[in-house]
């Protein structure tokens, strides 16, 4: 059964603007798999940001794709690249379940607001493998309050942010950041829907342990409810 948040997002889906410039009539998407099924993901590849970036670029070029996309609910091997995702618990050593959708493309790619909202919080999460420049917006549709989260952005995009600032639907929010400012990742946007932010500001888990999967996926429904892009893969 869908949650009230999922229901209101489905109802309003025709009114959401694109988060990135994407025209399904002319642009192609390629799904990128970062689970253990993908045997191309060697430790050497995922721990070397330059090699990993070239890998993504080659995947897009080979598919003649504008963007790579995917990852919601995916159990990823990528997070072995950084101690940032370790929990310190032997039985659940790595947070590996991805809670958003990633859109992979060139640094500088424009990011737009799909539905009007206010700036909830923002931060520069500057650790290796972390989320880099991050913005969180708060929205209300009908009676439902929810949040959208944008990670791995350009650091310059935080310079004019103010908590409480209203940003209109379709307005330019930010740009994909380069590795030096996005947590040392190949350029991409991590886009996530969050119901209850609780006390978090400027950050929220983008991945969780397998044991916490049900709880977090319930609070973070499929980001494609807003993106509406996965149908074109």
N, CA, C and O of each residue as an XYZ file, in Angstrom:
932
protein
N       0.850     -1.203      0.000
C       0.000      0.000      0.000
C       0.884      1.251      0.000
O       1.852      1.343      0.756
N       0.542      2.182     -0.838
C       1.310      3.421     -0.901
C       1.120      4.268      0.351
O       0.071      4.223      0.993
N       2.150      5.038      0.687
C       2.057      5.987      1.789
C       1.327      7.237      1.309
O       1.206      7.452      0.103
N       0.837      8.070      2.240
C       0.212      9.337      1.829
C       1.144     10.197      0.980
O       0.691     10.860      0.048
N       2.436     10.196      1.290
C       3.395     10.969      0.493
C       3.480     10.425     -0.928
O       3.456     11.202     -1.883
N       3.578      9.119     -1.086
C       3.633      8.528     -2.423
C       2.374      8.856     -3.217
O       2.447      9.154     -4.409
N       1.229      8.801     -2.560
C      -0.038      9.095     -3.243
C      -0.083     10.532     -3.753
O      -0.505     10.775     -4.883
N       0.348     11.487     -2.927
C       0.276     12.891     -3.347
C       1.309     13.177     -4.434
O       1.065     14.019     -5.299
N       2.448     12.503     -4.411
C       3.440     12.683     -5.473
C       2.938     12.118     -6.795
O       3.128     12.730     -7.847
N       2.305     10.962     -6.745
C       1.740     10.379     -7.972
C       0.663     11.283     -8.548
O       0.588     11.472     -9.762
N      -0.167     11.839     -7.683
C      -1.261     12.705     -8.122
C      -0.730     13.960     -8.807
O      -1.318     14.436     -9.778
N       0.384     14.495     -8.303
C       0.915     15.760     -8.805
C       2.026     15.590     -9.841
O       2.588     16.577    -10.316
N       2.343     14.350    -10.191
C       3.461     14.087    -11.089
C       3.406     14.875    -12.403
O       4.450     15.331    -12.868
N       2.239     15.051    -13.015
C       2.211     15.804    -14.282
C       2.655     17.262    -14.155
O       2.957     17.913    -15.155
N       2.692     17.768    -12.927
C       3.014     19.182    -12.722
C       4.472     19.422    -12.358
O       4.896     20.575    -12.281
N       5.247     18.374    -12.133
C       6.646     18.548    -11.760
C       7.485     18.952    -12.964
O       7.291     18.438    -14.066
N       8.407     19.866    -12.751
C       9.352     20.258    -13.790
C      10.558     19.318    -13.782
O      10.803     18.627    -12.793
N      11.304     19.294    -14.877
C      12.500     18.472    -14.955
C      13.553     18.954    -13.965
O      13.745     20.156    -13.786
N      14.227     18.018    -13.329
C      15.324     18.350    -12.427
C      16.602     18.642    -13.227
O      17.420     19.464    -12.813
N      16.768     17.978    -14.354
C      17.850     18.295    -15.300
C      17.226     18.480    -16.676
O      16.113     18.020    -16.932
N      17.951     19.155    -17.557
C      17.461     19.323    -18.926
C      17.455     17.963    -19.620
O      18.506     17.435    -19.983
N      16.281     17.417    -19.795
C      16.147     16.107    -20.424
C      14.915     16.106    -21.313
O      13.801     16.369    -20.860
N      15.137     15.805    -22.590
C      14.045     15.709    -23.560
C      14.008     14.270    -24.063
O      14.900     13.859    -24.805
N      12.993     13.493    -23.674
C      12.967     12.081    -24.069
C      12.904     11.872    -25.576
O      13.201     10.781    -26.063
N      12.519     12.904    -26.319
C      12.458     12.771    -27.776
C      13.838     12.810    -28.415
O      14.040     12.279    -29.507
N      14.785     13.440    -27.730
C      16.113     13.614    -28.336
C      17.257     13.091    -27.474
O      18.340     12.817    -27.991
N      17.035     12.949    -26.178
C      18.097     12.546    -25.257
C      17.946     11.086    -24.861
O      16.832     10.584    -24.708
N      19.056     10.423    -24.699
C      19.055      9.018    -24.314
C      19.609      8.854    -22.908
O      20.543      9.551    -22.513
N      19.024      7.927    -22.156
C      19.500      7.559    -20.828
C      20.091      6.160    -20.874
O      19.663      5.320    -21.665
N      21.085      5.916    -20.015
C      21.601      4.565    -19.861
C      21.582      4.226    -18.373
O      22.048      5.012    -17.548
N      21.045      3.063    -18.034
C      21.023      2.606    -16.644
C      22.409      2.126    -16.248
O      23.047      1.375    -16.985
N      22.870      2.557    -15.090
C      24.169      2.149    -14.574
C      23.964      1.305    -13.321
O      23.268      1.713    -12.391
N      24.571      0.136    -13.306
C      24.422     -0.838    -12.226
C      25.678     -0.823    -11.371
O      26.776     -1.078    -11.867
N      25.517     -0.523    -10.080
C      26.663     -0.500     -9.175
C      26.547     -1.560     -8.082
O      27.080     -1.387     -6.986
N      25.856     -2.646     -8.378
C      25.777     -3.774     -7.461
C      26.924     -4.740     -7.744
O      27.712     -4.542     -8.668
N      26.997     -5.784     -6.929
C      28.044     -6.798     -7.102
C      27.875     -7.582     -8.398
O      28.795     -8.284     -8.818
N      26.703     -7.470     -9.040
C      26.478     -8.140    -10.327
C      27.404     -7.578    -11.399
O      27.807     -8.292    -12.317
N      27.736     -6.302    -11.279
C      28.599     -5.635    -12.254
C      30.059     -5.981    -11.950
O      30.671     -5.383    -11.066
N      30.598     -6.925    -12.669
C      31.953     -7.416    -12.408
C      33.033     -6.448    -12.889
O      34.216     -6.671    -12.628
N      32.648     -5.384    -13.582
C      33.619     -4.371    -13.995
C      34.084     -3.508    -12.823
O      35.103     -2.824    -12.916
N      33.338     -3.544    -11.730
C      33.618     -2.654    -10.604
C      34.686     -3.244     -9.690
O      34.383     -3.746     -8.608
N      35.909     -3.179    -10.128
C      37.027     -3.650     -9.316
C      37.313     -2.640     -8.206
O      36.905     -1.481     -8.280
N      38.019     -3.102     -7.185
C      38.414     -2.194     -6.100
C      39.281     -1.064     -6.634
O      39.150      0.082     -6.205
N      40.159     -1.384     -7.562
C      41.027     -0.368     -8.153
C      40.217      0.710     -8.860
O      40.547      1.893     -8.775
N      39.158      0.307     -9.557
C      38.330      1.266    -10.288
C      37.581      2.190     -9.347
O      37.626      3.409     -9.512
N      36.897      1.631     -8.367
C      36.012      2.457     -7.541
C      36.765      3.296     -6.514
O      36.201      4.244     -5.969
N      38.024      2.969     -6.239
C      38.788      3.773     -5.288
C      39.619      4.851     -5.954
O      40.157      5.727     -5.276
N      39.730      4.800     -7.264
C      40.469      5.805     -8.021
C      39.464      6.706     -8.731
O      38.854      6.298     -9.719
N      39.290      7.920     -8.237
C      38.235      8.801     -8.744
C      38.415      9.106    -10.225
O      37.434      9.174    -10.965
N      39.657      9.292    -10.667
C      39.891      9.594    -12.080
C      39.493      8.412    -12.965
O      38.841      8.594    -13.993
N      39.884      7.206    -12.565
C      39.528      6.016    -13.336
C      38.021      5.791    -13.314
O      37.426      5.415    -14.324
N      37.413      6.020    -12.166
C      35.967      5.849    -12.036
C      35.233      6.856    -12.923
O      34.229      6.522    -13.553
N      35.739      8.081    -12.966
C      35.134      9.111    -13.813
C      35.229      8.717    -15.285
O      34.260      8.857    -16.030
N      36.391      8.228    -15.703
C      36.549      7.785    -17.085
C      35.614      6.617    -17.396
O      35.081      6.523    -18.502
N      35.419      5.737    -16.432
C      34.502      4.609    -16.610
C      33.084      5.105    -16.902
O      32.428      4.620    -17.824
N      32.617      6.076    -16.109
C      31.279      6.639    -16.310
C      31.198      7.322    -17.676
O      30.244      7.109    -18.425
N      32.187      8.131    -17.991
C      32.192      8.838    -19.275
C      32.154      7.858    -20.445
O      31.453      8.092    -21.430
N      32.896      6.775    -20.342
C      32.919      5.776    -21.413
C      31.583      5.060    -21.547
O      31.153      4.748    -22.658
N      30.928      4.800    -20.430
C      29.606      4.155    -20.468
C      28.590      5.047    -21.172
O      27.789      4.562    -21.971
N      28.615      6.327    -20.886
C      27.698      7.261    -21.530
C      28.006      7.370    -23.018
O      27.096      7.367    -23.848
N      29.286      7.467    -23.352
C      29.674      7.617    -24.756
C      29.310      6.372    -25.560
O      28.832      6.485    -26.689
N      29.531      5.191    -24.993
C      29.241      3.944    -25.703
C      27.747      3.793    -25.987
O      27.356      3.201    -26.992
N      26.922      4.330    -25.100
C      25.468      4.248    -25.271
C      24.909      5.474    -25.977
O      23.702      5.561    -26.204
N      25.784      6.434    -26.332
C      25.350      7.704    -26.917
C      24.281      8.350    -26.036
O      23.275      8.870    -26.520
N      24.534      8.298    -24.731
C      23.555      8.758    -23.752
C      23.925     10.126    -23.195
O      25.101     10.437    -23.008
N      22.911     10.933    -22.936
C      23.114     12.232    -22.305
C      23.433     12.073    -20.830
O      24.283     12.775    -20.283
N      22.733     11.131    -20.191
C      22.908     10.890    -18.767
C      22.924      9.401    -18.474
O      22.318      8.603    -19.190
N      23.634      9.038    -17.405
C      23.454      7.745    -16.772
C      22.496      7.922    -15.607
O      22.412      9.008    -15.034
N      21.774      6.867    -15.250
C      20.751      7.027    -14.213
C      20.496      5.705    -13.503
O      20.740      4.626    -14.043
N      19.993      5.823    -12.271
C      19.534      4.637    -11.558
C      19.940      4.629    -10.099
O      20.461      5.608     -9.565
N      19.682      3.485     -9.467
C      20.208      3.255     -8.131
C      19.249      3.211     -6.974
O      19.675      2.909     -5.859
N      17.959      3.498     -7.174
C      17.069      3.522     -6.006
C      16.927      2.126     -5.410
O      16.577      1.175     -6.110
N      17.202      2.011     -4.117
C      17.090      0.743     -3.409
C      18.187     -0.244     -3.738
O      18.137     -1.396     -3.308
N      19.187      0.200     -4.505
C      20.256     -0.678     -4.978
C      21.244     -0.973     -3.843
O      21.626     -0.074     -3.095
N      21.649     -2.234     -3.725
C      22.675     -2.638     -2.767
C      24.024     -2.510     -3.471
O      24.395     -3.370     -4.269
N      24.750     -1.444     -3.176
C      25.913     -1.053     -3.954
C      27.236     -1.498     -3.317
O      27.372     -1.558     -2.095
N      28.188     -1.801     -4.173
C      29.542     -2.090     -3.711
C      30.387     -0.820     -3.645
O      31.495     -0.846     -3.108
N      29.892      0.269     -4.173
C      30.680      1.502     -4.289
C      31.178      2.026     -2.953
O      32.255      2.618     -2.878
N      30.402      1.813     -1.896
C      30.696      2.500     -0.650
C      31.818      1.851      0.144
O      32.155      2.296      1.241
N      32.384      0.810     -0.413
C      33.599      0.253      0.163
C      34.794      1.173     -0.073
O      35.863      0.976      0.506
N      34.604      2.181     -0.932
C      35.709      3.089     -1.279
C      36.039      4.067     -0.153
O      37.089      4.708     -0.192
N      35.170      4.194      0.845
C      35.373      5.226      1.857
C      34.928      4.744      3.232
O      33.885      4.104      3.364
N      35.722      5.053      4.256
C      35.342      4.735      5.629
C      34.148      5.555      6.100
O      33.580      5.282      7.157
N      33.767      6.562      5.315
C      32.619      7.396      5.673
C      31.341      6.568      5.802
O      30.420      6.952      6.523
N      31.286      5.438      5.107
C      30.074      4.630      5.105
C      30.133      3.460      6.088
O      29.196      2.665      6.161
N      31.213      3.354      6.832
C      31.314      2.308      7.843
C      30.496      2.699      9.066
O      30.460      3.865      9.457
N      29.839      1.705      9.665
C      29.004      1.972     10.842
C      29.726      1.692     12.147
O      29.287      2.130     13.210
N      30.825      0.968     12.072
C      31.524      0.595     13.291
C      30.985     -0.659     13.927
O      31.489     -1.104     14.958
N      29.955     -1.238     13.318
C      29.362     -2.469     13.824
C      29.752     -3.622     12.913
O      29.601     -3.543     11.694
N      30.249     -4.682     13.510
C      30.765     -5.793     12.707
C      29.685     -6.470     11.878
O      29.969     -6.971     10.790
N      28.441     -6.494     12.377
C      27.387     -7.220     11.657
C      26.763     -6.395     10.547
O      26.133     -6.955      9.650
N      26.919     -5.098     10.583
C      26.419     -4.225      9.506
C      27.506     -3.212      9.185
O      27.349     -2.016      9.431
N      28.607     -3.704      8.633
C      29.815     -2.889      8.539
C      29.683     -1.708      7.588
O      30.283     -0.661      7.831
N      28.916     -1.848      6.514
C      28.858     -0.809      5.493
C      27.407     -0.432      5.201
O      26.542     -1.293      5.037
N      27.165      0.879      5.140
C      25.865      1.341      4.643
C      25.921      1.246      3.124
O      26.740      1.914      2.494
N      25.068      0.432      2.534
C      25.197      0.138      1.096
C      23.897      0.267      0.307
O      23.932      0.218     -0.922
N      22.751      0.429      0.970
C      21.468      0.534      0.268
C      21.216      1.984     -0.121
O      21.102      2.857      0.739
N      21.133      2.229     -1.414
C      21.042      3.596     -1.943
C      19.603      4.098     -1.859
O      18.675      3.418     -2.297
N      19.423      5.293     -1.295
C      18.086      5.800     -0.987
C      17.567      6.830     -1.975
O      16.436      7.298     -1.841
N      18.373      7.191     -2.966
C      17.939      8.151     -3.976
C      18.189      7.611     -5.367
O      18.456      6.424     -5.550
N      18.099      8.490     -6.338
C      18.472      8.172     -7.721
C      19.631      9.078     -8.102
O      19.614     10.276     -7.819
N      20.634      8.500     -8.745
C      21.768      9.264     -9.250
C      21.585      9.552    -10.734
O      21.174      8.681    -11.500
N      21.893     10.773    -11.127
C      21.940     11.165    -12.529
C      23.385     11.553    -12.821
O      23.903     12.520    -12.262
N      24.027     10.797    -13.696
C      25.447     10.985    -14.006
C      25.601     11.778    -15.292
O      24.968     11.462    -16.299
N      26.442     12.811    -15.263
C      26.666     13.644    -16.433
C      27.825     14.591    -16.171
O      28.494     14.471    -15.145
N      28.074     15.521    -17.064
C      29.238     16.401    -16.939
C      29.139     17.365    -15.762
O      28.043     17.788    -15.394
N      30.278     17.712    -15.174
C      30.320     18.799    -14.193
C      29.761     20.062    -14.837
O      30.005     20.335    -16.012
N      29.018     20.818    -14.062
C      28.390     22.031    -14.579
C      26.979     21.830    -15.083
O      26.295     22.806    -15.391
N      26.517     20.575    -15.177
C      25.135     20.304    -15.600
C      24.162     21.034    -14.671
O      24.300     20.980    -13.449
N      23.185     21.710    -15.256
C      22.241     22.514    -14.474
C      21.214     21.642    -13.752
O      20.740     20.635    -14.277
N      20.887     22.067    -12.525
C      19.903     21.375    -11.686
C      18.770     22.353    -11.388
O      19.011     23.470    -10.929
N      17.535     21.928    -11.651
C      16.366     22.788    -11.484
C      15.449     22.249    -10.389
O      15.527     21.083    -10.004
N      14.586     23.123     -9.906
C      13.650     22.767     -8.833
C      12.369     22.216     -9.459
O      11.732     22.916    -10.247
N      11.973     20.985     -9.132
C      10.808     20.387     -9.768
C       9.472     20.892     -9.226
O       8.459     20.866     -9.925
N       9.480     21.351     -7.980
C       8.269     21.869     -7.345
C       8.705     22.937     -6.354
O       9.687     22.763     -5.632
N       7.965     24.050     -6.322
C       8.365     25.171     -5.480
C       8.514     24.790     -4.021
O       7.778     23.946     -3.509
N       9.475     25.420     -3.355
C       9.682     25.136     -1.942
C      10.680     26.097     -1.333
O      11.233     26.957     -2.019
N      10.904     25.947     -0.050
C      11.838     26.802      0.665
C      13.113     26.031      0.998
O      13.106     24.805      1.115
N      14.197     26.770      1.147
C      15.465     26.147      1.523
C      15.372     25.708      2.984
O      15.284     26.536      3.890
N      15.394     24.409      3.192
C      15.369     23.860      4.551
C      16.733     24.026      5.210
O      16.837     24.483      6.347
N      17.787     23.641      4.467
C      19.141     23.720      4.991
C      20.120     23.405      3.868
O      19.729     22.934      2.800
N      21.395     23.672      4.125
C      22.436     23.360      3.148
C      23.754     23.233      3.903
O      23.901     23.747      5.012
N      24.716     22.536      3.280
C      25.995     22.323      3.950
C      27.026     21.862      2.937
O      26.694     21.395      1.847
N      28.276     22.003      3.323
C      29.378     21.445      2.545
C      29.923     20.262      3.338
O      30.669     20.441      4.301
N      29.549     19.058      2.930
C      29.946     17.834      3.607
C      31.244     17.332      2.967
O      31.236     16.514      2.048
N      32.350     17.850      3.486
C      33.638     17.721      2.814
C      34.484     16.605      3.425
O      35.408     16.867      4.195
N      34.161     15.365      3.077
C      34.980     14.209      3.425
C      35.136     13.363      2.172
O      34.309     13.446      1.264
N      36.182     12.554      2.109
C      36.347     11.660      0.971
C      35.169     10.693      0.915
O      34.890      9.986      1.883
N      34.481     10.666     -0.224
C      33.327      9.791     -0.383
C      32.043     10.367      0.182
O      30.999      9.719      0.115
N      32.095     11.571      0.739
C      30.912     12.205      1.328
C      30.087     12.865      0.221
O      30.284     12.574     -0.959
N      29.172     13.748      0.599
C      28.196     14.280     -0.339
C      28.539     15.663     -0.880
O      27.797     16.210     -1.695
N      29.665     16.236     -0.431
C      30.049     17.522     -0.962
C      28.990     18.584     -0.694
O      28.312     18.560      0.333
N      28.861     19.516     -1.635
C      27.875     20.586     -1.504
C      26.462     20.007     -1.605
O      26.130     19.295     -2.552
N      25.643     20.330     -0.603
C      24.323     19.695     -0.428
C      23.275     20.760     -0.148
O      23.503     21.672      0.647
N      22.122     20.641     -0.808
C      20.984     21.533     -0.558
C      19.749     20.685     -0.306
O      19.508     19.701     -1.005
N      18.961     21.073      0.702
C      17.706     20.391      1.024
C      16.577     21.420      0.978
O      16.651     22.466      1.622
N      15.532     21.111      0.209
C      14.361     21.979      0.108
C      13.172     21.347      0.827
O      13.057     20.124      0.910
N      12.302     22.191      1.337
C      11.063     21.725      1.974
C       9.872     22.154      1.128
O       9.813     23.287      0.651
N       8.930     21.243      0.947
C       7.764     21.479      0.104
C       6.494     21.078      0.842
O       6.533     20.335      1.822
N       5.379     21.582      0.354
C       4.077     21.103      0.820
C       3.144     20.963     -0.375
O       2.946     21.908     -1.139
N       2.581     19.783     -0.523
C       1.549     19.529     -1.516
C       0.304     19.056     -0.775
O       0.319     18.055     -0.059
N      -0.776     19.816     -0.972
C      -1.994     19.562     -0.211
C      -1.635     19.661      1.270
O      -1.201     20.726      1.710
N      -1.795     18.606      2.048
C      -1.459     18.694      3.474
C      -0.145     17.998      3.805
O       0.230     17.897      4.974
N       0.554     17.520      2.784
C       1.735     16.699      3.007
C       3.008     17.544      2.880
O       3.257     18.159      1.844
N       3.796     17.561      3.936
C       5.101     18.217      3.926
C       6.169     17.158      3.617
O       6.154     16.064      4.181
N       7.090     17.502      2.716
C       8.180     16.593      2.388
C       9.382     17.413      1.947
O       9.322     18.640      1.871
N      10.477     16.713      1.657
C      11.723     17.382      1.324
C      12.351     16.739      0.088
O      12.164     15.553     -0.182
N      13.098     17.554     -0.652
C      13.937     17.022     -1.722
C      15.379     17.388     -1.408
O      15.667     18.479     -0.916
N      16.272     16.462     -1.699
C      17.677     16.613     -1.355
C      18.527     16.520     -2.621
O      18.307     15.657     -3.471
N      19.491     17.412     -2.728
C      20.360     17.527     -3.906
C      21.809     17.477     -3.417
O      22.235     18.322     -2.631
N      22.563     16.479     -3.888
C      23.928     16.290     -3.400
C      24.934     16.294     -4.545
O      24.583     16.135     -5.714
N      26.201     16.482     -4.165
C      27.336     16.479     -5.104
C      27.277     17.687     -6.035
O      27.560     17.584     -7.229
N      26.908     18.817     -5.473
C      26.732     20.046     -6.246
C      28.034     20.844     -6.307
O      29.029     20.506     -5.665
N      27.992     21.905     -7.094
C      29.093     22.854     -7.135
C      29.100     23.673     -5.848
O      28.054     24.139     -5.394
N      30.264     23.842     -5.273
C      30.372     24.585     -4.022
C      29.902     26.026     -4.186
O      29.360     26.611     -3.248
N      30.104     26.600     -5.363
C      29.683     27.986     -5.605
C      28.178     28.156     -5.461
O      27.704     29.258     -5.185
N      27.417     27.072     -5.646
C      25.962     27.168     -5.562
C      25.462     27.393     -4.136
O      24.296     27.735     -3.935
N      26.326     27.206     -3.154
C      25.918     27.446     -1.768
C      26.067     28.909     -1.364
O      25.563     29.322     -0.320
N      26.757     29.689     -2.187
C      27.112     31.053     -1.777
C      25.899     31.958     -1.606
O      25.925     32.871     -0.780
N      24.840     31.722     -2.370
C      23.654     32.580     -2.275
C      22.481     31.901     -1.574
O      21.358     32.406     -1.605
N      22.742     30.754     -0.941
C      21.670     30.048     -0.244
C      21.350     30.716      1.086
O      22.245     31.190      1.787
N      20.082     30.748      1.422
C      19.628     31.218      2.728
C      18.487     30.325      3.186
O      17.559     30.059      2.421
N      18.546     29.865      4.413
C      17.443     29.064      4.933
C      16.160     29.891      4.910
O      16.148     31.059      5.299
N      15.091     29.264      4.451
C      13.808     29.938      4.354
C      13.557     30.624      3.029
O      12.437     31.059      2.762
N      14.574     30.730      2.196
C      14.422     31.356      0.883
C      13.509     30.508      0.011
O      13.664     29.289     -0.050
N      12.551     31.150     -0.667
C      11.639     30.412     -1.538
C      12.237     30.297     -2.931
O      12.747     31.271     -3.484
N      12.169     29.102     -3.487
C      12.660     28.850     -4.838
C      11.505     28.281     -5.654
O      10.892     27.288     -5.262
N      11.216     28.901     -6.769
C      10.044     28.570     -7.567
C      10.262     27.327     -8.424
O      11.392     26.980     -8.768
N       9.182     26.681     -8.752
C       9.208     25.545     -9.666
C       9.869     25.937    -10.984
O       9.520     26.951    -11.589
N      10.827     25.121    -11.418
C      11.528     25.386    -12.661
C      12.727     26.300    -12.539
O      13.451     26.496    -13.515
N      12.958     26.869    -11.357
C      14.073     27.792    -11.165
C      15.394     27.020    -11.077
O      15.444     25.909    -10.551
N      16.455     27.628    -11.600
C      17.787     27.046    -11.504
C      18.225     27.034    -10.047
O      18.201     28.064     -9.374
N      18.625     25.858     -9.564
C      19.054     25.708     -8.177
C      20.566     25.606     -8.053
O      21.174     26.255     -7.201
N      21.173     24.781     -8.916
C      22.578     24.458     -8.716
C      23.144     23.805     -9.976
O      22.506     23.792    -11.028
N      24.344     23.268     -9.845
C      25.041     22.583    -10.932
C      25.760     21.352    -10.374
O      26.109     21.315     -9.194
N      25.978     20.353    -11.218
C      26.795     19.210    -10.820
C      28.191     19.720    -10.465
O      28.776     20.507    -11.210
N      28.717     19.279     -9.342
C      30.056     19.655     -8.948
C      31.111     18.705     -9.487
O      30.809     17.564     -9.837
N      32.342     19.175     -9.551
C      33.463     18.315     -9.913
C      33.965     17.557     -8.694
O      33.560     17.867     -7.574
N      34.832     16.576     -8.880
C      35.310     15.752     -7.766
C      35.898     16.530     -6.600
O      35.757     16.108     -5.452
N      36.555     17.658     -6.865
C      37.201     18.410     -5.795
C      36.211     19.057     -4.836
O      36.600     19.494     -3.753
N      34.931     19.125     -5.218
C      33.932     19.796     -4.390
C      32.708     18.924     -4.110
O      31.805     19.349     -3.389
N      32.664     17.716     -4.666
C      31.452     16.898     -4.539
C      31.659     15.631     -3.715
O      30.881     14.682     -3.812
N      32.728     15.627     -2.896
C      33.004     14.443     -2.101
C      33.937     13.467     -2.796
O      34.075     12.321     -2.368
N      34.579     13.919     -3.871
C      35.536     13.117     -4.636
C      34.853     11.985     -5.391
O      35.289     10.835     -5.339
N      33.780     12.326     -6.089
C      33.047     11.386     -6.939
C      33.076     11.868     -8.390
O      33.295     13.053     -8.639
N      32.857     10.967     -9.348
C      32.580     11.435    -10.706
C      31.357     12.358    -10.676
O      30.458     12.151     -9.861
N      31.305     13.367    -11.545
C      30.188     14.313    -11.492
C      28.826     13.630    -11.639
O      28.607     12.840    -12.557
N      27.933     13.946    -10.731
C      26.567     13.436    -10.785
C      25.716     14.173     -9.766
O      26.233     14.886     -8.906
N      24.421     13.997     -9.869
C      23.463     14.500     -8.887
C      22.845     13.322     -8.160
O      22.323     12.403     -8.792
N      22.900     13.341     -6.846
C      22.109     12.416     -6.036
C      20.835     13.158     -5.659
O      20.878     14.156     -4.939
N      19.705     12.668     -6.148
C      18.404     13.288     -5.872
C      17.583     12.332     -5.009
O      17.465     11.147     -5.318
N      17.023     12.857     -3.934
C      16.339     12.008     -2.953
C      15.106     12.712     -2.406
O      15.121     13.922     -2.183
N      14.054     11.958     -2.195
C      12.841     12.452     -1.541
C      12.869     11.978     -0.095
O      13.165     10.815      0.179
N      12.562     12.884      0.826
C      12.562     12.550      2.253
C      11.261     13.042      2.869
O      10.872     14.195      2.683
N      10.603     12.172      3.592
C       9.395     12.577      4.299
C       9.742     13.377      5.540
O       9.597     14.599      5.551
N      10.194     12.706      6.577
C      10.503     13.320      7.865
C      12.010     13.530      7.985
O      12.773     12.565      8.021
N      12.435     14.782      8.047
C      13.852     15.090      8.218
C      14.308     14.906      9.662
O      15.508     14.880      9.936
N      13.367     14.780     10.577
C      13.672     14.711     11.999
C      14.538     15.920     12.381
O      14.140     17.057     12.127
N      15.699     15.698     12.979
C      16.497     16.853     13.409
C      17.648     17.149     12.444
O      18.476     18.018     12.718
N      17.704     16.438     11.326
C      18.820     16.598     10.397
C      18.767     17.953      9.689
O      17.694     18.436      9.328
N      19.932     18.551      9.500
C      20.058     19.795      8.748
C      21.311     19.714      7.897
O      22.382     19.357      8.388
N      21.175     20.047      6.619
C      22.315     20.065      5.729
C      22.815     18.698      5.306
O      23.789     18.587      4.562
N      22.156     17.672      5.775
C      22.565     16.310      5.469
C      21.446     15.370      5.891
O      20.609     15.713      6.727
N      21.443     14.203      5.312
C      20.524     13.127      5.682
C      21.105     11.871      5.047
O      21.675     11.957      3.959
N      20.983     10.711      5.681
C      21.566      9.505      5.079
C      21.096      9.292      3.640
O      19.900      9.295      3.350
N      22.074      9.106      2.747
C      21.762      8.781      1.359
C      21.858      7.304      1.093
O      21.425      6.812      0.051
N      22.434      6.595      2.056
C      22.521      5.140      2.021
C      22.307      4.629      3.438
O      22.549      5.347      4.408
N      21.856      3.395      3.553
C      21.618      2.801      4.868
C      22.095      1.353      4.861
O      22.430      0.803      3.812
N      22.121      0.754      6.024
C      22.474     -0.654      6.114
C      21.300     -1.514      5.647
O      20.162     -1.051      5.572
N      21.597     -2.753      5.340
C      20.545     -3.691      4.927
C      19.514     -3.836      6.037
O      18.319     -3.946      5.762
N      19.962     -3.837      7.284
C      19.044     -3.997      8.419
C      18.068     -2.833      8.535
O      16.956     -3.002      9.034
N      18.483     -1.650      8.075
C      17.634     -0.456      8.185
C      16.860     -0.156      6.911
O      16.175      0.862      6.824
N      16.964     -1.029      5.933
C      16.429     -0.769      4.600
C      14.940     -0.421      4.624
O      14.541      0.582      4.033
N      14.127     -1.208      5.276
C      12.677     -0.987      5.253
C      12.312      0.365      5.848
O      11.481      1.087      5.298
N      12.931      0.706      6.968
C      12.630      1.978      7.632
C      12.984      3.166      6.744
O      12.194      4.098      6.592
N      14.175      3.124      6.164
C      14.616      4.276      5.386
C      13.904      4.386      4.046
O      13.594      5.495      3.611
N      13.636      3.270      3.383
C      12.925      3.346      2.108
C      11.488      3.824      2.302
O      10.914      4.441      1.405
N      10.910      3.545      3.456
C       9.561      4.052      3.745
C       9.589      5.578      3.864
O       8.677      6.256      3.392
N      10.634      6.115      4.493
C      10.736      7.566      4.667
C      11.278      8.257      3.419
O      11.141      9.471      3.264
N      11.895      7.476      2.529
C      12.492      8.025      1.302
C      11.933      7.271      0.103
O      12.594      6.373     -0.420
N      10.735      7.617     -0.340
C      10.142      6.892     -1.479
C      10.937      7.098     -2.759
O      11.810      7.962     -2.840
N      10.617      6.294     -3.742
C      11.328      6.299     -5.025
C      11.383      7.704     -5.618
O      10.347      8.313     -5.888
N      12.600      8.214     -5.818
C      12.776      9.568     -6.345
C      12.214      9.737     -7.743
O      12.003     10.863     -8.194
N      11.966      8.624     -8.442
C      11.401      8.731     -9.789
C       9.948      9.183     -9.761
O       9.393      9.525    -10.806
N       9.318      9.190     -8.586
C       7.975      9.759     -8.470
C       7.985     11.237     -8.852
O       6.971     11.773     -9.298
N       9.134     11.895     -8.677
C       9.296     13.287     -9.111
C      10.066     13.349    -10.436
O       9.669     14.078    -11.344
N      11.151     12.598    -10.553
C      11.974     12.674    -11.763
C      11.222     12.213    -12.998
O      11.307     12.843    -14.053
N      10.480     11.104    -12.871
C       9.727     10.540    -13.993
C      10.631     10.275    -15.196
O      10.259     10.562    -16.333
N      11.827      9.724    -14.938
C      12.809      9.507    -16.001
C      13.072      8.023    -16.272
O      13.471      7.667    -17.381
N      12.860      7.161    -15.291
C      13.272      5.759    -15.424
C      12.513      5.038    -16.543
O      12.997      4.034    -17.064
N      11.344      5.532    -16.914
C      10.569      4.916    -17.991
C      11.299      5.014    -19.342
O      10.965      4.299    -20.287
N      12.287      5.899    -19.418
C      12.983      6.121    -20.694
C      14.306      5.341    -20.789
O      15.034      5.475    -21.773
N      14.610      4.545    -19.791
C      15.839      3.745    -19.828
C      15.632      2.559    -20.760
O      16.542      1.750    -20.941
